[in-house]
Amino acid sequence: MRKMLLRRPVAGRALILGALLALAVPGSAYANTVGVTVKTPGATSGPGSAFSEISTNAHCSSGLISGGGINQAIGTGTSSNGNKINGTSPSPDGSTEYTGSTGVVGTDVAYWLGIGGSGGAVNASFSSTPYAMCFTSNLINHTQVVMNKVAGPTTASTVGLVTATCPANTRLLGGGARITPASIGSLKPIASFPTFNDSAHGYGQKAAADGESNPDSWSAVGWNGGGGDSGNTTYAYAICSGNNIDISGTTVKVRFSEVSGPTAGTAGLTTSVGCGQNDGKLVSGGAAISGGSVTTTNFTGPGSQGDHLNGSYPSDSGGTPVSDGTTTASYWSAFSHTGAPSSPNTYTDVWALCANDGV
C-alpha cells in the first residue's frame, strides 16, 4: 500500500505538467503553415522611348503567386515625371496578359508582371523590377485570378475605378492593376488596394482600413493626366483562394497607412506598413497616390494631373526592397511621385495583407 500511495502523486503531477505545457504552447495546436518566398529577377532597363512601355516578370518556380509588385528607378530632374507604372499584374506564362473577358481568368498562376511606362520624357536611368510573392500553404493549395475592367478614364484629371471580387467561399490574398494603351502617356494606374464589395465600402470605392479582416475584393484606379483617349481601359485583378477549400479558419488581416505628400513638384515619397506579430505572414500589398481619406470616403485623385506611382513592393521597414529569395519579408512600401509644378492636398497610401491559414 505504501508504494501505491507514493506513486499516485507522481502520476498526478505528470498530468498537471502536461496540461500546463499544452496551455503554454497554444500555437502547437494551430500553427500557421503559410509561407512566402519573394522572387525577383532584378531590374530591366527602359522604357527607352516616349509613350511606350516595357514588360518584365518574376516567376515562382515553387508555390503560387498571392500577389506581386514593381519598383522603378527614375533618375532625377523633370524627366522623372515621365516614368510611371503601367501595370503590376498576374500572368500565366510571364508575357500573356489577362485583358479579355472578365471573371475568373486563370488558376494556379505562378508569374507576376511589372510593366513600366513612359510619358513625354525618358532617360537612360529608367528601369522596372518585378516582385512575385510565392505562396505556399497546407490548406490553400490552389488559387484563381478574377479580372474586371472599365472603359476610361478618357478626360484630364479624372479617375476610372474598377473592382474585382473573389468568388463566394474563397479568400482574397492579393491583387493588381493595369492600364492600356501605353501610347496615352498621361494614363496610369494610381491605386491598387484591397476592399470589400459591400455598401460600407462603396462597393469597392473605399479601401479596406487598418485592422479590418478578410476583404473580398481588389480595386484599381486609372488616372488620366493630360487627357487623350484611344480605347483607354483600367483593369483590376483579385488573387483568390481556389474553390472547394474550407477557409473558415483562415484570416487575412489588413494593415494600412496614409501619409501627407508628396506636394512639391517633381518630388517623390516612400512610405511603408508592416504585419504585426500576430497578424500572420505578409502575402501581398497595395499602394496609391490620392486625395486622402481613402478608407472613409470614395476614392479621389491627387492634387496634380501629373501625379503617378513608381513603386508598390515588399520591403524592409525603411522602404528598401527585399532581395530575391527572401522568406521573412513583413513590410510593403508605396513609392509615389508628383508631376509639376506642385500637388497640394496629395497623400500616399500603402497596404499590407497578412495571412494565417489556421492549420
C-alpha positions in Angstrom: 0.0 0.0 0.0 2.8 2.4 0.8 4.2 2.0 -2.7 0.9 2.7 -4.4 0.4 5.8 -2.2 3.8 7.1 -3.2 3.1 6.6 -7.0 -0.2 8.4 -7.2 1.1 11.9 -6.6 3.8 11.3 -9.2 1.2 10.4 -11.9 -0.9 13.4 -10.8 2.0 15.8 -11.2 2.8 14.4 -14.7 -0.8 15.0 -15.8 -0.8 18.6 -14.4 2.6 19.3 -16.0 1.3 18.1 -19.4 -1.8 20.2 -19.1 0.3 23.3 -18.3 2.6 22.7 -21.3 -0.4 22.5 -23.6 -1.7 25.8 -22.3 1.7 27.4 -22.5 2.2 26.5 -26.2 -1.2 27.2 -27.9 0.4 27.5 -31.3 1.3 23.8 -31.3 -2.4 23.0 -32.0 -3.0 25.8 -34.5 0.2 26.5 -36.5 0.1 28.9 -39.4 1.5 27.0 -42.4 1.5 30.0 -44.8 5.0 30.5 -46.3 6.1 33.2 -48.8 9.3 33.5 -50.8 9.9 36.7 -52.7 11.2 36.2 -56.2 12.7 38.9 -58.4 15.0 38.8 -61.4 16.3 42.3 -60.8 15.9 45.4 -63.0 15.1 45.6 -66.7 16.1 48.9 -68.4 13.6 51.1 -70.0 11.3 52.3 -71.4 13.8 54.0 -73.7 11.4 56.0 -75.8 8.4 58.3 -75.1 4.8 57.0 -74.9 5.9 53.3 -74.7 6.3 50.6 -72.1 8.4 47.5 -71.1 7.2 44.3 -69.5 9.2 42.1 -67.3 8.3 39.3 -65.0 9.1 37.4 -61.8 8.4 33.7 -61.6 7.5 31.3 -58.8 9.3 28.1 -59.6 7.7 26.6 -56.5 4.5 27.9 -54.9 1.8 30.1 -56.5 1.5 33.9 -56.6 -0.5 35.5 -53.8 0.3 38.9 -55.2 3.3 40.9 -56.5 4.8 44.3 -57.1 7.0 46.6 -59.0 9.7 49.1 -58.2 11.1 51.7 -60.7 14.4 53.6 -60.9 13.5 57.0 -62.2 16.6 59.1 -62.1 16.5 62.8 -61.2 15.2 66.0 -62.8 12.0 66.7 -64.7 12.4 63.7 -67.0 11.5 61.6 -63.9 7.9 62.9 -64.3 7.6 60.8 -67.5 8.3 57.4 -65.8 5.3 55.6 -64.4 3.8 52.2 -63.5 1.6 50.9 -66.3 0.9 47.6 -64.7 1.5 45.2 -61.8 -0.5 42.1 -62.6 -0.6 38.3 -62.9 0.3 36.3 -66.0 0.0 32.6 -66.9 3.4 32.5 -68.6 5.4 35.7 -68.0 4.2 37.5 -71.1 0.4 36.8 -71.7 -1.9 39.3 -70.1 -5.5 38.8 -68.8 -7.2 41.6 -70.7 -10.1 39.8 -72.5 -13.4 38.6 -70.9 -14.0 39.4 -67.3 -14.5 36.9 -64.4 -12.2 34.0 -63.4 -9.4 34.2 -66.0 -6.7 31.9 -64.6 -5.9 29.2 -62.0 -2.7 28.4 -60.1 -0.8 31.3 -61.7 2.9 31.5 -61.0 4.1 34.7 -62.8 3.9 38.3 -62.0 4.4 41.2 -64.4 6.0 44.5 -63.7 5.1 46.9 -66.6 6.9 50.3 -66.7 5.6 53.1 -68.9 6.7 56.5 -70.1 5.1 59.8 -70.9 6.7 62.5 -73.0 10.1 62.4 -71.3 12.6 59.5 -70.8 16.2 59.0 -69.8 18.7 56.1 -69.6 18.2 55.6 -65.9 14.6 54.3 -66.2 14.1 50.6 -65.2 11.5 48.3 -63.7 11.9 45.5 -61.2 9.1 43.0 -60.7 8.4 41.0 -57.5 6.4 37.8 -57.2 5.1 36.7 -53.8 5.4 32.9 -54.0 2.8 31.4 -51.6 2.5 28.0 -50.0 0.0 26.7 -47.5 -1.0 23.2 -46.3 -4.6 24.4 -46.7 -4.8 26.8 -49.6 -3.1 24.8 -52.3 -4.9 26.3 -55.3 -5.6 29.9 -56.4 -7.6 31.7 -59.0 -7.4 35.1 -60.7 -10.5 37.3 -61.1 -10.3 40.2 -63.6 -12.7 43.1 -64.1 -12.3 46.2 -66.3 -13.8 49.5 -67.1 -13.5 51.8 -70.1 -11.5 55.0 -69.3 -10.7 57.3 -67.9 -10.8 59.5 -71.0 -10.5 63.1 -69.9 -7.9 65.0 -67.9 -7.8 64.7 -64.1 -10.4 62.0 -63.9 -10.4 58.6 -62.3 -11.6 55.3 -63.6 -12.2 52.8 -60.7 -12.9 49.2 -61.2 -13.3 46.3 -58.6 -12.7 42.6 -59.0 -14.5 40.4 -56.4 -13.5 36.9 -55.3 -16.0 34.0 -55.7 -18.1 33.2 -52.7 -16.4 31.0 -50.0 -12.9 31.9 -51.2 -10.3 34.2 -49.6 -8.7 37.3 -51.1 -4.9 37.0 -51.0 -3.8 40.0 -53.1 -4.3 41.8 -56.4 -3.0 44.1 -59.1 -3.8 46.9 -61.6 -3.2 47.6 -65.3 -4.0 50.3 -67.8 -3.9 50.3 -71.6 -2.8 51.6 -74.1 0.8 52.7 -73.4 0.5 55.3 -76.2 -1.6 57.6 -73.9 1.4 58.8 -71.9 -0.7 60.6 -69.3 -2.7 57.4 -68.5 -1.6 55.4 -65.4 -2.9 53.3 -62.5 -2.6 55.5 -59.4 -4.1 53.0 -56.9 -4.3 49.2 -56.3 -5.8 48.2 -53.0 -7.9 45.6 -51.0 -11.6 46.4 -50.4 -15.0 44.9 -49.8 -17.9 44.5 -52.1 -20.4 46.0 -49.7 -22.2 49.2 -49.0 -19.9 50.3 -46.2 -17.0 50.4 -48.6 -19.0 51.9 -51.5 -18.8 48.5 -53.3 -15.0 49.0 -53.8 -14.7 52.8 -53.9 -13.5 52.9 -50.2 -10.4 50.9 -49.4 -10.0 48.4 -46.6 -8.9 50.1 -43.4 -6.1 49.2 -40.9 -7.1 46.2 -38.8 -10.0 45.0 -41.0 -10.1 41.3 -41.8 -10.9 39.2 -44.8 -11.5 41.7 -47.6 -13.2 40.0 -50.6 -12.2 42.4 -53.4 -9.5 44.3 -55.1 -9.9 47.8 -56.7 -7.7 49.5 -59.3 -7.8 53.2 -60.2 -6.8 54.6 -63.5 -5.9 58.4 -63.7 -5.7 60.4 -66.9 -3.4 63.3 -66.6 -3.4 65.3 -69.8 -6.4 63.7 -71.4 -6.5 61.7 -74.6 -8.4 58.5 -75.4 -7.6 55.6 -77.6 -9.7 52.9 -76.1 -8.4 53.6 -72.6 -9.1 50.8 -70.2 -8.4 50.2 -66.5 -8.1 46.6 -65.2 -8.3 45.2 -61.6 -7.1 41.7 -60.6 -8.0 39.8 -57.5 -5.9 36.8 -56.4 -8.2 34.4 -54.5 -8.0 31.0 -52.9 -9.2 28.1 -55.0 -12.7 26.7 -54.9 -13.8 23.9 -52.5 -11.3 24.9 -49.8 -12.5 25.3 -46.3 -11.5 28.8 -45.4 -13.5 29.1 -42.2 -10.3 29.1 -40.1 -8.3 31.4 -42.2 -7.7 35.1 -41.6 -6.3 37.8 -43.9 -5.5 40.9 -41.8 -5.2 44.4 -43.5 -2.5 46.8 -42.3 -2.8 50.4 -43.8 -1.0 53.7 -43.5 -1.7 57.1 -45.1 0.8 60.0 -45.1 0.7 63.5 -46.4 2.7 64.2 -49.6 4.4 64.5 -51.9 3.2 68.0 -52.6 6.2 69.8 -54.2 6.6 69.5 -57.9 8.8 66.6 -59.3 9.2 65.1 -55.8 9.0 61.5 -54.5 7.8 59.9 -51.3 8.2 56.3 -50.0 6.1 55.0 -47.1 5.8 51.5 -45.6 3.5 49.4 -43.4 4.0 46.0 -41.9 2.4 42.9 -40.5 2.1 42.8 -36.7 3.4 39.9 -34.6 0.0 38.1 -34.5 -1.2 39.1 -38.0 0.3 36.2 -40.0 2.6 36.2 -43.0 2.9 39.0 -45.5 1.3 37.7 -48.7 0.8 40.9 -50.8 0.3 44.7 -50.6 -1.1 47.7 -52.4 -0.3 51.4 -53.0 -2.0 54.7 -54.0 -1.3 58.4 -54.6 -4.6 60.0 -53.8 -6.7 62.9 -52.4 -6.6 61.3 -49.0 -9.1 59.6 -46.6 -9.3 56.6 -48.9 -10.8 54.3 -46.2 -13.6 56.6 -45.2 -14.6 58.4 -48.5 -14.9 57.3 -52.1 -11.5 57.4 -53.8 -10.5 60.8 -55.2 -7.5 61.7 -57.3 -4.4 63.6 -56.1 -3.6 67.3 -56.4 -1.9 67.3 -59.8 -2.8 65.6 -63.0 0.8 64.5 -63.5 1.0 62.5 -60.2 1.8 58.8 -60.5 3.1 55.7 -58.8 6.6 54.4 -59.2 6.6 51.5 -56.7 4.5 49.0 -54.8 6.7 46.2 -53.5 7.8 44.1 -50.5 10.4 45.8 -48.4 12.1 46.3 -45.0 10.7 48.8 -42.5 12.7 51.6 -44.1 11.3 51.1 -47.6 14.3 49.3 -49.1 13.1 46.5 -51.5 13.9 42.9 -50.3 16.2 40.7 -52.3 15.5 37.6 -54.4 14.7 34.6 -52.2 13.7 36.5 -49.1 11.4 34.4 -46.9 11.0 36.9 -44.0 9.5 40.0 -45.7 6.9 41.6 -43.4 6.6 45.2 -44.8 5.1 46.6 -48.0 6.1 50.0 -49.5 4.5 52.6 -51.8 6.6 54.9 -53.9 4.7 57.9 -55.2 5.8 60.8 -57.4 4.4 64.2 -58.4 4.4 66.0 -61.7 4.9 69.7 -61.9 4.7 72.4 -60.7 3.1 71.3 -57.3 0.5 68.9 -55.9 -1.5 70.3 -52.9 -3.6 68.0 -50.8 -1.9 64.9 -52.0 -1.4 61.7 -50.0 0.4 58.4 -50.3 -1.3 55.2 -49.2 0.1 51.7 -48.5 -1.5 48.4 -47.6 -0.1 45.1 -46.4 -2.1 41.8 -46.4 -1.1 39.3 -43.7 -2.4 35.7 -43.8 -2.9 32.9 -41.3 -4.4 29.7 -42.7 -5.4 28.4 -39.2 -3.9 24.9 -39.9 
